[in-house]
Amino acid sequence: MQVNFHILFGKNAMNSNHSTASYLENYKILKEIAEKMRQSEDLDIDQLIPLVEKATQAYQQCQARINAVEQALQHTEKLD
């Protein structure tokens, strides 16, 4: 099976770690927010709303990358 990295990660896949770093950065944000929420006994609602918004954005970015990789792998499988 031949994997086309341009399809997986975009045109600059071989020259940049941006797509992977973006996924990893967003995943890290999700982990940090989850840990903060777990450790906080009395999380103020005014603190909760921005955390949930930030976590939602990070989750959407991670999910978009996962979907793009799945589509690229399916495309690659069809080529074989």
C-alpha positions as CSV (number, residue, x, y, z in Angstrom):
1,M,0.0,0.0,0.0
2,Q,1.4,3.4,-1.0
3,V,0.4,6.3,1.2
4,N,0.1,9.7,-0.3
5,F,1.2,12.1,2.4
6,H,0.0,15.1,0.5
7,I,-3.6,13.7,0.8
8,L,-3.1,12.8,4.4
9,F,-1.6,16.1,5.7
10,G,-2.0,18.6,2.9
11,K,0.3,20.0,0.3
12,N,3.2,20.9,2.6
13,A,3.1,17.5,4.4
14,M,6.7,16.6,3.6
15,N,8.0,20.1,4.6
16,S,6.0,20.8,7.7
17,N,4.8,19.3,11.0
18,H,1.9,21.8,11.2
19,S,-1.0,19.3,10.8
20,T,0.4,16.9,13.3
21,A,1.4,19.6,15.7
22,S,-2.0,21.2,15.5
23,Y,-3.6,17.9,16.4
24,L,-1.2,17.3,19.2
25,E,-1.6,20.8,20.5
26,N,-5.4,20.5,20.5
27,Y,-5.3,17.1,22.2
28,K,-3.0,18.6,24.9
29,I,-5.5,21.4,25.4
30,L,-8.3,18.8,25.9
31,K,-6.3,16.8,28.4
32,E,-5.3,20.0,30.4
33,I,-8.9,21.2,30.6
34,A,-10.2,17.7,31.6
35,E,-7.6,17.6,34.3
36,K,-8.4,21.1,35.6
37,M,-12.1,20.2,35.8
38,R,-11.3,16.9,37.6
39,Q,-9.1,18.6,40.2
40,S,-11.4,21.5,40.9
41,E,-14.0,20.9,43.6
42,D,-15.7,24.3,43.2
43,L,-15.4,25.4,39.6
44,D,-17.1,28.7,39.2
45,I,-19.6,28.8,36.3
46,D,-17.8,31.9,34.9
47,Q,-14.7,29.9,34.6
48,L,-16.5,26.8,33.2
49,I,-18.0,28.5,30.2
50,P,-14.7,29.6,28.6
51,L,-13.2,26.2,29.4
52,V,-16.0,24.4,27.7
53,E,-15.8,26.7,24.7
54,K,-12.0,26.2,24.4
55,A,-12.4,22.4,24.8
56,T,-15.1,22.3,22.1
57,Q,-12.9,24.1,19.7
58,A,-10.0,21.8,20.4
59,Y,-12.2,18.7,20.1
60,Q,-13.5,19.9,16.7
61,Q,-10.0,20.4,15.4
62,C,-8.9,17.0,16.6
63,Q,-12.0,15.4,15.0
64,A,-11.4,17.2,11.7
65,R,-7.9,15.9,11.5
66,I,-9.0,12.3,12.3
67,N,-11.7,12.5,9.7
68,A,-9.2,13.8,7.1
69,V,-6.8,11.0,7.8
70,E,-9.5,8.4,7.6
71,Q,-10.7,9.8,4.3
72,A,-7.1,9.8,3.0
73,L,-6.6,6.2,4.0
74,Q,-9.8,5.1,2.4
75,H,-8.7,6.9,-0.8
76,T,-5.3,5.2,-0.7
77,E,-6.9,1.8,-0.2
78,K,-9.1,2.4,-3.3
79,L,-6.0,3.1,-5.3
80,D,-4.4,-0.3,-4.4
